[in-house]
């Protein structure tokens, strides 16, 4: 069982990580303001980042790669997961609440 101090340290660490993810998300949205509207391309972007994390993990494990590079790739992957989840919520709302004519127009954009 964890002590209160251990739980507090872990909670603070997670908060710091989430701040880093939020910063990565901000940087990604600034660099690439347009995000695909379809689920497949959103997932592909996230998967591309995950693939870069796998490459960094292999390098860190087997080829003298840095843990900082691995950490950065994890943060970028997490940021794209958040971006896709956020877009999913938006798309879900659109699919439920927008009429067919407007939905057809949105698909063309």
C-alpha positions as CSV (number, residue, x, y, z in Angstrom):
1,X,0.0,0.0,0.0
2,X,1.3,3.4,-0.9
3,X,1.8,6.1,1.7
4,X,0.1,9.5,1.3
5,X,3.5,11.0,0.5
6,X,4.1,8.4,-2.3
7,X,0.6,9.0,-3.7
8,X,1.2,12.8,-3.6
9,X,4.5,12.5,-5.4
10,X,2.9,10.3,-8.1
11,X,0.0,12.7,-8.5
12,X,2.3,15.6,-8.9
13,X,4.4,13.7,-11.4
14,X,1.3,12.8,-13.4
15,X,0.2,16.4,-13.3
16,X,3.6,17.5,-14.7
17,X,3.4,14.9,-17.4
18,X,0.0,16.1,-18.4
19,X,1.2,19.6,-18.6
20,X,4.0,18.5,-20.9
21,X,1.4,16.7,-23.1
22,X,-0.7,19.8,-23.2
23,X,2.3,21.8,-24.2
24,X,3.1,19.3,-27.0
25,X,-0.6,19.5,-28.1
26,X,-0.3,23.3,-28.3
27,X,2.9,23.1,-30.4
28,X,1.3,20.6,-32.7
29,X,-1.8,22.6,-33.2
30,X,0.3,25.7,-33.8
31,X,2.5,23.9,-36.4
32,X,-0.4,22.0,-38.0
33,X,-3.7,23.9,-37.3
34,X,-5.7,21.7,-39.6
35,X,-6.6,18.2,-38.3
36,X,-8.3,15.6,-40.4
37,X,-12.1,15.3,-40.0
38,X,-12.2,11.5,-40.6
39,X,-11.3,8.9,-38.0
40,X,-8.9,6.9,-40.1
41,X,-6.6,9.8,-40.9
42,X,-6.7,11.0,-37.3
43,X,-5.7,7.6,-36.1
44,X,-3.0,7.4,-38.7
45,X,-1.4,10.5,-37.4
46,X,-1.5,9.1,-33.9
47,X,-0.1,5.8,-35.1
48,X,2.7,7.6,-36.9
49,X,3.7,9.2,-33.6
50,X,3.5,5.8,-31.9
51,X,5.7,4.3,-34.6
52,X,8.3,7.1,-33.9
53,X,8.1,6.1,-30.2
54,X,8.7,2.5,-31.1
55,X,11.8,3.5,-33.1
56,X,13.0,5.7,-30.2
57,X,12.4,2.8,-27.8
58,X,14.5,0.4,-30.0
59,X,17.2,3.0,-30.2
60,X,17.2,3.5,-26.4
61,X,17.2,-0.2,-25.7
62,X,19.6,-1.5,-28.3
63,X,21.5,1.4,-30.0
64,X,22.6,3.9,-27.4
65,X,19.5,6.1,-28.1
66,X,18.6,8.7,-25.4
67,X,15.8,8.3,-22.9
68,X,14.9,12.0,-23.5
69,X,14.2,11.2,-27.2
70,X,12.0,8.3,-26.1
71,X,10.2,10.6,-23.6
72,X,9.6,13.2,-26.3
73,X,8.1,10.7,-28.6
74,X,5.8,9.4,-25.9
75,X,4.7,13.0,-25.2
76,X,4.1,13.6,-28.9
77,X,2.1,10.4,-29.1
78,X,0.0,11.3,-26.1
79,X,-0.6,14.7,-27.5
80,X,-2.0,13.2,-30.8
81,X,-4.1,10.8,-28.8
82,X,-5.6,13.8,-26.9
83,X,-6.1,15.6,-30.2
84,X,-7.9,12.7,-31.8
85,X,-10.1,12.1,-28.7
86,X,-11.0,15.8,-28.7
87,X,-11.9,15.7,-32.4
88,X,-13.9,12.5,-31.9
89,X,-16.0,14.3,-29.3
90,X,-16.6,17.1,-31.8
91,X,-17.4,14.7,-34.6
92,X,-19.7,12.7,-32.4
93,X,-21.6,15.9,-31.6
94,X,-21.8,16.8,-35.2
95,X,-23.1,13.4,-36.2
96,X,-25.8,13.5,-33.6
97,X,-26.9,17.1,-33.8
98,X,-26.3,18.3,-37.4
99,X,-28.9,17.8,-40.2
100,X,-28.0,15.8,-43.3
101,X,-27.6,18.9,-45.6
102,X,-25.1,20.5,-43.3
103,X,-23.3,17.2,-42.7
104,X,-22.9,16.7,-46.5
105,X,-21.4,20.2,-46.7
106,X,-19.0,19.5,-43.9
107,X,-17.8,16.3,-45.5
108,X,-16.9,18.3,-48.6
109,X,-14.7,20.7,-46.6
